[in-house]
Amino acid sequence: MTEKPAVSRRLVLGGAVATGALAAGVGLAGHAAAAPATGAAGAARGTGDPRRRPGQKSMIGVAYEPHETVRVACVGLGQRGTGMTAGWSIIPGAQVTAVCDIRKERAEKCADSLVSEGKPRPATYGGSAKSYREMLRREDIDLVYIATPWEFHHEQGRAALLAGKHAIVELPVATELSELWDLVDTSERTRRHLFLAENCSYGRNELSMLKMTHDGLFGDVTNGHGGYLHDLRELLFDDDYYTDSWRRLWHTRSLASFYPMHGLAPIAAAMDINRGDRLRTLRATATPARGLADYRARHVPKSHPSWKEEYINGDLVTCLIETEKGRIIRAEHDVSSPRPYSRINSIAGSRGIFEDYAGQGESGGRVYLEPDHTDHAWRDFDKLQKEFDHWLWVKLEEEAEAGGHGGMDYILQWRTIQQMRAGLVPDIDVYDSAAWCAPVPLSVASLEADGRPVEVPDFTRGAWVNKRPGLDSKPSDMPAVRR
């Protein structure tokens, strides 16, 4: 039996602010408890309240209105936000028109940096937690990029939609089921897109894996394995990296699987989740919380404020997710243990298996496919990776080198701007984003229920049964930029 920390239900479920104070009210993870299945597939199973309010209709298949120039505003200028703001500025046909951070000096510094690179100076906002609302009143914003601490994502993403802007939000888009539903509903009411900034969905190996899966190389796909395994202990205790230690503080206030999306999203895309299949139930396990306290004891001075903290989040939180078609996805999160970085990225079926980050070959992947069973050994992925290379990487390989995370950031940003300028349907929509982020609150609900399965809401309200394109897009060009 997993050892459980003595922590109140309110602490586990509540979404707290960056200072560590608890938000008022009770979170919705308890609402995730398995509901009885009713009606046909895609009806009310696990949805909470699947009914649309008057004035709402689905955003599935809704294209962006074409933009000659996409004017981007950025909220949150820490480590991630600053780098991505520079990234938006170099995409053809994009312009950063406003930047905002609660620390106004960060906004000014970011604006100065853009000017030094020959870009127009964006308007700057900051000084309070509500400064972004003033920024959203601007008319020269088409897309809002949000890279603040997790607890602010729902509020700021919702505000962007209500202001008539499209929104791209760093992981997760929200931390509670009520918030995920609210973003879906607000997107449908405002007719504006909100989606997860899931750069790993645009990873080169992940997109090759997607094509291989859809071309049938693995036969009938039965299972996948993904996650986020990253030794962040040094950064979590670095007072300059995460502002106000916001990310470490989450380990003191929740039992959730915080961040499985980097591995889950590519597997879900390969399995056509929300495009012929859907996530149906989730059960979670967690190891004891040992890693952060052990690291602190060996490396952190006794005078450091972290010595007042108690860590309750399990080092390894595993979510076992079953789909409507009976497939199994294992999604893991561990940032508290000494281990090499991995998103795992594995998919298997009746005719073979692919595993990534296995240390074999330049690509980092390996495959085992029928009929090549001569010595029951793995094969290098390099040849297949080139054969099934996604058109985005074929087209943008050289430019992508300017982006972060091995080029994934550039591909994500280029594709977002291209879709908005060309008036295309987004690869990732609000329904994908909500489904991929649902394991955050659902893992809490399952852990509170001793690991029993809980229902995953159908955020599409039944439309998951319909096949449609996603990340497996057809080649297209960036519209020419007028001089």
Buried (B, 14 or more C-beta within 10 A) or exposed (E): EEEBBEBEEEBBBBBBBBEBEEEEEBBBBBBBBBBEEEEEEBEBBBBBEBEBEEEBEBBBEBEBEEBEBBBBBBBBBBBBBBBBBBBBBBBBBBBBBBBBBBBBEBBBBBBEBBEEEEBEEBBBBBBEEEBBBBBBEBEEBBBBBBBBBBBBBBBBBBBBBEBEBBBBBBBBBBBBBBBBBBBBBBBBBBBBBBBBBBBBBBBBBBBBBBBBBBEEBBBEBBBBBBBBBBBBBEBBBEEEBBBBBBBBBBBBBBBBBBBBBBBBBBBBBBBBBBBBBBBBBBBBBBBBBBBBBBBBEEEBEEEBEBEEBEBBBBBBBBBBBBBBBEBEBBBBBBBBBEBEEBBBBBBBBEBBBBBBBBEBBEBBBBBBBEEEEEEEEBBBBBEBBEEBBBBBBEBBEEBBEEBBBBBBBBBBBBBBBBBBBBEBBBBBBBBBBBBBBBBBBBBBBBBBBEBBBBBBBBBBBBBBBEEBEBBBBEEBEBBEEEE
